[in-house]
Amino acid sequence: MTPPVDNTPLPPSGFTHEQIEALYFNAAREGQTDLLADFLTAGADPNRQNHEGYTPLILASYHGHKDCSELLLKNQADPNVQDAKGSTALAGVAFKGDIDLARLLLAYGAQINLPNHMGRTPLMFAVMFGRTEMVKFLIKEGADLNLQDGEKMTALLLAERQGYPEMVKLLKTATP
């Protein structure tokens, strides 16, 4: 019986696999589009997860790097991969309030209502952190206002608990 073939490429001389992987994730985190493109061209997995479950897309989008995010998505990065806490790239940009990146992720198939392990959706993150324009955008794009998290809290209840009266008014009058 022939043993399975290990197709893992050897790292360049003087670098360990761990160091190469760190460079790959740092390129995404720091918005180094050219370096990230080199990694992808060399066969790096766009859906690789680090020890926290972060993918290059989660890191690039969270840190506001639209060019890197688009490059990853064009190279088959899955916008619905969840990190160790169950959060997606869309949850991160909803938290940050970056509508351009949210629009990009949705265009590539991000699930607008995908909850994390606590049951919190991107809309709930936007509400909790007072991102009014993001809340309006997500509602317009079809976010479900009636979903409940693990504590049975809806986006409206979270806005009330956070003390955001304008957000409460917005959510009470919103129609998806």
Backbone as numpy.savetxt, mean C-alpha at the origin, in Angstrom:
# Nx Ny Nz CAx CAy CAz Cx Cy Cz
17.47 -40.05 -8.48 16.63 -38.88 -8.48 17.52 -37.63 -8.48
17.20 -36.71 -9.36 17.98 -35.48 -9.49 17.47 -34.46 -8.49
18.37 -33.83 -7.73 17.92 -32.81 -6.77 17.37 -31.59 -7.51
16.44 -30.85 -6.88 15.90 -29.65 -7.55 17.01 -28.63 -7.80
16.83 -27.90 -8.88 17.81 -26.89 -9.26 17.49 -25.59 -8.53
18.51 -25.01 -7.94 18.35 -23.71 -7.28 18.70 -22.63 -8.30
17.67 -21.89 -8.76 17.88 -20.85 -9.76 18.14 -19.48 -9.16
18.33 -19.42 -7.85 18.59 -18.14 -7.22 19.92 -17.60 -7.74
19.90 -16.42 -8.33 21.17 -15.89 -8.84 22.13 -15.59 -7.69
23.38 -15.78 -7.95 24.39 -15.47 -6.95 24.56 -13.96 -6.86
24.74 -13.44 -5.65 24.93 -12.00 -5.54 26.30 -11.60 -6.09
26.42 -10.32 -6.48 27.73 -9.86 -6.95 28.79 -10.10 -5.88
29.99 -10.27 -6.32 31.09 -10.53 -5.41 31.15 -9.48 -4.30
31.25 -9.95 -3.08 31.37 -9.05 -1.94 30.06 -8.68 -1.29
28.92 -9.11 -1.85 27.61 -8.79 -1.28 26.88 -10.07 -0.91
26.18 -10.06 0.19 25.34 -11.19 0.58 23.94 -10.99 -0.01
23.15 -12.05 -0.04 21.76 -11.93 -0.50 21.01 -10.92 0.36
21.27 -10.92 1.66 20.60 -10.00 2.57 20.94 -8.54 2.24
22.18 -8.29 1.89 22.58 -6.93 1.54 21.93 -6.47 0.23
21.87 -7.38 -0.72 21.23 -7.06 -2.00 19.74 -6.77 -1.77
19.10 -7.61 -0.96 17.68 -7.40 -0.68 17.46 -6.06 0.02
18.33 -5.71 0.94 18.21 -4.43 1.63 18.34 -3.27 0.64
19.24 -3.39 -0.30 19.40 -2.35 -1.33 18.13 -2.22 -2.18
17.53 -3.36 -2.50 16.31 -3.39 -3.30 15.18 -2.66 -2.58
14.94 -3.02 -1.33 13.87 -2.38 -0.57 14.17 -0.90 -0.31
15.42 -0.57 -0.07 15.79 0.84 0.14 15.58 1.66 -1.13
15.84 1.07 -2.29 15.61 1.78 -3.56 14.13 2.18 -3.67
13.24 1.27 -3.29 11.80 1.57 -3.32 11.45 2.63 -2.28
11.94 2.46 -1.07 11.64 3.37 0.05 12.14 4.79 -0.24
13.30 4.89 -0.88 13.94 6.18 -1.10 13.64 6.80 -2.47
12.86 6.10 -3.28 12.45 6.66 -4.57 13.55 6.64 -5.63
14.42 5.67 -5.57 15.51 5.55 -6.54 15.02 4.72 -7.73
14.30 5.39 -8.62 13.63 4.72 -9.74 14.60 3.97 -10.64
15.74 4.58 -10.97 16.70 3.92 -11.86 17.26 2.65 -11.24
17.61 2.71 -9.98 18.14 1.52 -9.30 17.06 0.45 -9.18
15.86 0.87 -8.87 14.74 -0.07 -8.78 14.51 -0.74 -10.13
14.60 0.02 -11.21 14.43 -0.54 -12.56 15.53 -1.56 -12.84
16.74 -1.29 -12.40 17.84 -2.25 -12.58 17.54 -3.56 -11.85
17.04 -3.46 -10.64 16.69 -4.67 -9.89 15.61 -5.47 -10.62
14.58 -4.78 -11.09 13.49 -5.47 -11.79 13.97 -6.10 -13.09
14.81 -5.40 -13.82 15.37 -5.93 -15.05 16.21 -7.18 -14.77
16.87 -7.19 -13.63 17.70 -8.34 -13.25 16.87 -9.49 -12.68
15.56 -9.31 -12.58 14.69 -10.40 -12.15 14.19 -10.32 -10.72
14.35 -9.19 -10.07 13.84 -9.06 -8.70 12.32 -9.22 -8.70
11.81 -9.87 -7.68 10.38 -10.12 -7.52 9.70 -8.84 -7.04
8.78 -8.26 -7.82 8.12 -7.03 -7.39 7.20 -7.24 -6.20
6.88 -8.49 -5.88 6.00 -8.80 -4.76 6.74 -9.39 -3.56
8.06 -9.33 -3.59 8.87 -9.83 -2.47 8.51 -9.06 -1.21
8.41 -9.77 -0.09 8.11 -9.13 1.18 9.30 -9.22 2.11
9.54 -8.11 2.84 10.62 -8.13 3.82 10.11 -8.70 5.14
10.90 -8.60 6.18 10.54 -9.20 7.47 9.29 -8.60 8.10
8.88 -7.42 7.66 7.64 -6.81 8.17 6.47 -7.01 7.20
6.74 -7.75 6.14 5.72 -8.00 5.15 5.58 -6.90 4.12
6.42 -5.88 4.19 6.35 -4.80 3.23 6.90 -5.25 1.89
6.20 -4.85 0.84 6.69 -5.06 -0.52 7.34 -3.76 -0.99
8.10 -3.81 -2.06 8.62 -2.56 -2.61 7.50 -1.55 -2.92
6.35 -2.05 -3.40 5.24 -1.15 -3.71 4.69 -0.48 -2.45
4.52 -1.24 -1.39 4.04 -0.65 -0.13 4.99 0.46 0.31
6.29 0.20 0.24 7.28 1.18 0.68 7.31 2.40 -0.24
7.34 2.16 -1.53 7.42 3.28 -2.49 6.18 4.17 -2.39
5.02 3.57 -2.35 3.79 4.37 -2.32 3.63 5.09 -0.99
3.92 4.43 0.11 3.81 5.06 1.42 4.70 6.31 1.53
5.86 6.23 0.91 6.80 7.35 0.96 6.60 8.35 -0.18
5.50 8.18 -0.94 5.11 9.18 -1.94 5.86 9.12 -3.25
6.47 7.99 -3.57 7.25 7.88 -4.80 6.40 7.31 -5.93
5.72 8.21 -6.63 4.79 7.79 -7.68 5.51 7.09 -8.83
6.67 7.60 -9.26 7.38 6.97 -10.37 7.78 5.54 -10.04
8.30 5.33 -8.84 8.68 3.97 -8.42 7.44 3.08 -8.33
6.37 3.63 -7.78 5.14 2.85 -7.64 4.61 2.42 -9.01
4.62 3.36 -9.95 4.14 3.04 -11.30 5.03 2.00 -11.97
6.34 2.15 -11.81 7.28 1.18 -12.36 7.00 -0.21 -11.80
6.81 -0.31 -10.51 6.52 -1.61 -9.89 5.21 -2.18 -10.40
4.19 -1.36 -10.48 2.89 -1.83 -10.97 2.98 -2.31 -12.42
3.73 -1.59 -13.24 3.92 -2.01 -14.63 4.72 -3.31 -14.73
5.43 -3.65 -13.66 6.21 -4.89 -13.61 5.53 -5.95 -12.75
4.21 -5.90 -12.71 3.37 -6.92 -12.09 3.34 -6.90 -10.57
3.66 -5.78 -9.93 3.47 -5.68 -8.48 1.98 -5.76 -8.19
1.62 -6.54 -7.21 0.23 -6.72 -6.82 -0.14 -5.68 -5.76
-1.07 -4.76 -6.08 -1.42 -3.72 -5.11 -2.20 -4.23 -3.91
-2.60 -5.49 -3.94 -3.40 -6.05 -2.85 -2.62 -6.95 -1.89
-1.30 -7.02 -2.06 -0.49 -7.77 -1.11 -0.58 -7.05 0.24
-0.76 -7.83 1.29 -0.89 -7.27 2.63 0.39 -7.48 3.42
0.75 -6.47 4.23 1.93 -6.60 5.08 1.61 -7.45 6.31
2.51 -7.52 7.26 2.32 -8.37 8.43 1.10 -7.98 9.27
0.65 -6.75 9.15 -0.53 -6.30 9.88 -1.78 -6.31 9.02
-1.63 -6.76 7.77 -2.76 -6.86 6.87 -3.02 -5.61 6.05
-2.16 -4.61 6.16 -2.37 -3.37 5.42 -1.80 -3.47 4.01
-2.43 -2.76 3.10 -2.02 -2.72 1.70 -1.39 -1.37 1.37
-0.89 -1.26 0.16 -0.35 0.01 -0.32 -1.43 1.10 -0.27
-2.67 0.76 -0.63 -3.75 1.75 -0.62 -4.03 2.24 0.79
-3.97 1.37 1.77 -4.18 1.80 3.15 -3.12 2.82 3.55
-1.88 2.58 3.13 -0.80 3.50 3.45 -0.97 4.86 2.81
-1.38 4.89 1.54 -1.55 6.20 0.89 -2.82 6.90 1.39
-3.81 6.12 1.82 -5.01 6.73 2.42 -4.63 7.41 3.73
-3.81 6.75 4.52 -3.31 7.32 5.77 -2.53 8.60 5.51
-1.72 8.60 4.45 -0.90 9.76 4.11 -1.69 10.85 3.38
-2.80 10.48 2.75 -3.61 11.46 2.03 -3.18 11.72 0.60
-2.44 10.80 0.00 -1.90 11.00 -1.35 -2.89 10.49 -2.40
-3.72 11.40 -2.90 -4.78 11.03 -3.84 -4.22 10.55 -5.17
-3.15 11.17 -5.66 -2.57 10.73 -6.94 -2.12 9.28 -6.87
-1.49 8.90 -5.78 -1.06 7.50 -5.64 -2.26 6.58 -5.43
-3.26 7.03 -4.72 -4.47 6.21 -4.55 -5.11 5.95 -5.91
-5.19 6.98 -6.72 -5.77 6.84 -8.07 -4.97 5.83 -8.89
-3.64 5.91 -8.80 -2.77 4.98 -9.53 -3.00 3.54 -9.05
-3.02 3.34 -7.75 -3.22 1.99 -7.21 -4.57 1.42 -7.61
-5.60 2.23 -7.56 -6.93 1.77 -7.97 -6.95 1.42 -9.45
-6.24 2.19 -10.27 -6.18 1.90 -11.71 -5.53 0.55 -11.98
-4.67 0.11 -11.08 -4.01 -1.18 -11.22 -4.67 -2.28 -10.39
-5.88 -2.04 -9.96 -6.66 -3.11 -9.33 -6.65 -3.18 -7.82
-6.19 -2.14 -7.14 -6.26 -2.15 -5.67 -7.71 -2.27 -5.23
-7.94 -3.13 -4.25 -9.29 -3.31 -3.72 -9.57 -2.22 -2.69
-10.54 -1.40 -2.99 -10.80 -0.21 -2.19 -11.27 -0.53 -0.77
-11.89 -1.68 -0.57 -12.45 -2.03 0.74 -11.68 -3.15 1.45
-10.49 -3.48 0.98 -9.74 -4.57 1.58 -9.28 -4.18 2.99
-9.75 -4.89 4.02 -9.40 -4.52 5.39 -8.08 -5.13 5.84
-7.49 -4.51 6.87 -6.31 -5.10 7.50 -6.77 -6.12 8.54
-5.85 -6.63 9.34 -6.19 -7.66 10.33 -7.13 -7.16 11.43
-7.21 -5.84 11.59 -8.13 -5.25 12.58 -9.48 -4.91 11.95
-9.61 -5.20 10.66 -10.84 -4.90 9.96 -10.93 -3.48 9.42
-9.83 -2.74 9.50 -9.83 -1.35 9.05 -9.53 -1.24 7.56
-10.33 -0.45 6.88 -10.21 -0.25 5.44 -9.43 1.04 5.16
-9.02 1.24 3.90 -8.37 2.51 3.55 -9.22 3.73 3.93
-10.53 3.65 3.73 -11.41 4.76 4.12 -11.28 5.05 5.61
-11.27 4.01 6.42 -11.17 4.20 7.86 -9.84 4.86 8.25
-8.75 4.48 7.57 -7.46 5.12 7.86 -7.51 6.60 7.50
-8.10 6.91 6.35 -8.21 8.31 5.94 -9.03 9.11 6.96
-10.11 8.51 7.44 -10.95 9.17 8.44 -10.17 9.38 9.74
-9.52 8.34 10.22 -8.83 8.41 11.51 -7.73 9.46 11.53
-7.14 9.73 10.37 -6.05 10.69 10.33 -6.45 12.03 9.70
-7.77 12.25 9.61 -8.27 13.55 9.20 -8.00 13.93 7.76
-7.89 12.97 6.87 -7.58 13.23 5.46 -8.89 13.43 4.68
-9.48 14.60 4.85 -10.81 14.88 4.29 -10.87 14.70 2.77
-9.89 15.23 2.05 -9.91 15.11 0.59 -9.80 13.65 0.17
-9.00 12.87 0.89 -8.88 11.44 0.59 -10.21 10.74 0.87
-10.86 11.10 1.95 -12.17 10.50 2.26 -13.15 10.78 1.13
-13.20 12.02 0.67 -14.09 12.38 -0.45 -13.75 11.55 -1.69
-12.46 11.43 -1.97 -12.03 10.67 -3.14 -12.43 9.19 -3.02
-12.16 8.58 -1.88 -12.48 7.16 -1.70 -13.98 6.91 -1.78
-14.77 7.81 -1.23 -16.22 7.67 -1.33 -16.65 7.73 -2.80
-16.10 8.71 -3.51 -16.42 8.86 -4.94 -16.03 7.60 -5.72
-14.96 6.96 -5.30 -14.48 5.75 -5.99 -15.20 4.48 -5.54
-16.11 4.59 -4.59 -16.94 3.45 -4.21 -16.61 2.79 -2.89
-15.88 3.46 -2.01 -15.61 2.88 -0.69 -16.91 2.66 0.06
-17.00 1.55 0.73 -18.20 1.18 1.48 -18.20 1.89 2.83
-19.17 2.76 3.03 -19.27 3.54 4.27 -19.79 2.72 5.44
-20.37 1.58 5.17 -21.02 0.81 6.22 -20.19 -0.34 6.79
-19.00 -0.54 6.26 -18.16 -1.61 6.79 -17.77 -1.31 8.23
-17.60 -2.37 9.01 -17.21 -2.23 10.41 -15.86 -2.89 10.63
-15.06 -2.28 11.50 -13.78 -2.89 11.85 -13.99 -3.94 12.94
-12.92 -4.45 13.48 -13.00 -5.49 14.52 -13.65 -5.04 15.81
-13.78 -3.74 15.99 -14.44 -3.18 17.18 -15.86 -2.72 16.85
-16.36 -3.12 15.69 -17.70 -2.76 15.20 -17.84 -1.27 14.93
-16.71 -0.63 14.59 -16.72 0.80 14.29 -16.77 1.00 12.77
-17.67 1.89 12.35 -17.73 2.30 10.94 -16.85 3.54 10.78
-16.69 3.98 9.55 -15.93 5.21 9.31 -16.57 6.38 10.06
-17.88 6.45 10.07 -18.58 7.52 10.78 -18.30 7.47 12.27
-18.39 6.30 12.87 -18.12 6.19 14.30 -16.68 6.53 14.63
-15.77 6.18 13.74 -14.36 6.53 13.96 -14.17 8.05 13.90
-14.84 8.71 12.96 -14.75 10.17 12.87 -15.29 10.83 14.13
-16.40 10.29 14.65 -16.96 10.82 15.90 -15.98 10.62 17.05
-15.40 9.43 17.14 -14.47 9.12 18.23 -13.21 9.99 18.14
-12.76 10.29 16.93 -11.55 11.11 16.74 -11.83 12.60 16.97
-13.09 12.97 17.00 -13.44 14.37 17.21 -13.30 15.23 15.97
-13.73 14.71 14.83 -13.67 15.44 13.56 -15.08 15.81 13.11
-15.62 16.93 13.61 -17.03 17.26 13.27 -17.28 17.45 11.78
-16.33 18.03 11.05 -16.53 18.21 9.61 -16.54 16.87 8.89
-15.70 15.96 9.35 -15.66 14.62 8.76 -16.97 13.88 9.05
-17.48 14.05 10.26 -18.76 13.44 10.62 -19.85 13.94 9.68
-19.88 15.25 9.48 -20.89 15.85 8.58 -20.74 15.29 7.17
-19.51 15.21 6.69 -19.24 14.67 5.36 -19.76 13.24 5.23
-19.45 12.42 6.20 -19.84 11.00 6.14 -21.35 10.82 6.27
-22.00 11.66 7.05 -23.45 11.56 7.22 -24.19 11.95 5.94
-23.60 12.84 5.16 -24.27 13.31 3.95 -23.75 12.64 2.68
-22.74 11.78 2.83 -22.11 11.16 1.66 -23.02 10.14 1.00
-22.96 10.14 -0.30 -23.60 9.09 -1.09 -22.55 8.59 -2.06
-22.22 7.32 -1.97 -21.18 6.78 -2.86 -21.55 6.85 -4.31
